[in-house]
């Protein structure tokens, strides 16, 4: 099968390929990429689309270091990684050097690491669903939309620099074990400490809580003085 896929990708008809979806699903079940079961690697032939590819999805496969660290997709703007085996070094390479024009990144149970750090000058939209323990938005000067689904594990979110962030969506029981840090402002299970920083840029906020508590919501809103729309799922 890998040889067949590689032959397809080398076909002259795909020379100017702009959209690629690469995934593996044997039979009627999804392979568990967290287990040590064999799953195919993405084809090395992907690099031949460096001058045309702008949207790509990889799912249920390996993205080995020898592919990613040497990959250059200068026009790729949208990338989704779903249950993909990829090293932390390769993930950082994608954001920093392999895909310099990347604007939209979606990660779904892709990395199983204690801390996921994001630093990118061009990312505008980020969607993440993972079971790590910590997410750090270190430096994202262009980031406008951040969607986080951490329903499956405790999570600490730290946003150090995202001056253009307008939409924040957190799918998590905010009354449970949850920490969010904006600079020196700490939200811990809706209890706030240190109001030296607010997110004046955020205009749309979506939050989830199992039991509705108006007082906690009012306290939370002190961090978002320019909020225009608030969505609450309780």
Secondary structure, 3 states (H helix, E strand, C coil): CHHHHHHHHCCHHHCCCCEEEEECCCCCCCCCCCCCCCCCECCHHHHHHCCCCCEEEEECCECCHHHHCCCCCCCCCEEEEECCECCHHHHHHHHHHHCCCCCEEEEECCCCCCEEEEECCCCCEEEEECCCCEEEEEECCCCCEEEEECCCCCEEEEECCCCCCCEEEEEEECCCCEEEEECCEEEECCEEECCCCCCCCCCEEEEECCCCCHHHHHHHHHHCCCCCEEEEEC
